[in-house]
């Protein structure tokens, strides 16, 4: 997995106006990921931040 075995299944994804998606970060809990996405989404830019669960069986 590359992160020392720690499971970080929750992703914050940024989607821009053109539909391009970029992973912003990985988090242990959904609540933590949602807090980060909420802070980023509230900064007034035109990006959309979403929380998704990664498929940990392929990670």
C-alpha positions as CSV (number, residue, x, y, z in Angstrom):
1,X,0.0,0.0,0.0
2,X,3.0,2.3,0.5
3,X,1.8,4.0,3.6
4,X,3.3,1.6,6.2
5,X,0.2,-0.6,6.3
6,X,-2.1,2.1,7.6
7,X,-5.6,2.0,6.1
8,X,-6.7,5.3,4.7
9,X,-9.7,4.4,2.7
10,X,-11.5,7.8,2.6
11,X,-10.5,10.1,-0.3
12,X,-11.0,13.8,-0.8
13,X,-11.3,14.5,-4.6
14,X,-11.2,17.9,-6.3
15,X,-13.1,18.2,-9.5
16,X,-12.5,21.3,-11.6
17,X,-14.8,23.0,-14.1
18,X,-13.5,20.9,-16.9
19,X,-14.4,17.7,-15.1
20,X,-10.8,16.7,-14.3
21,X,-10.5,14.9,-10.9
22,X,-7.5,15.0,-8.6
23,X,-7.0,13.2,-5.3
24,X,-6.3,15.8,-2.6
25,X,-5.7,13.5,0.4
26,X,-6.5,10.2,2.1
27,X,-8.0,9.8,5.5
28,X,-8.8,7.1,8.1
29,X,-12.4,8.2,8.7
30,X,-15.2,9.6,6.6
31,X,-15.7,12.4,9.2
32,X,-12.1,13.5,8.9
33,X,-12.3,13.6,5.1
34,X,-15.6,15.5,5.2
35,X,-14.1,18.1,7.5
36,X,-11.2,18.6,5.1
37,X,-13.5,18.8,2.1
38,X,-15.8,21.3,3.9
39,X,-12.9,23.6,4.6
40,X,-11.6,23.4,1.1
41,X,-15.1,23.8,-0.5
42,X,-15.7,26.9,1.6
43,X,-12.7,28.9,0.3
44,X,-14.7,30.5,-2.6
45,X,-13.0,28.8,-5.5
46,X,-14.8,27.1,-8.4
47,X,-13.7,23.6,-7.5
48,X,-16.0,20.9,-6.2
49,X,-14.6,18.7,-3.3
50,X,-16.2,15.3,-2.8
51,X,-15.5,12.4,-0.4
52,X,-15.3,8.9,-1.7
53,X,-14.4,5.6,-0.2
54,X,-11.5,3.8,-2.0
55,X,-11.7,0.1,-2.7
56,X,-9.2,-1.1,-0.1
57,X,-9.1,-4.6,-1.7
58,X,-7.1,-3.2,-4.6
59,X,-5.0,-0.7,-2.7
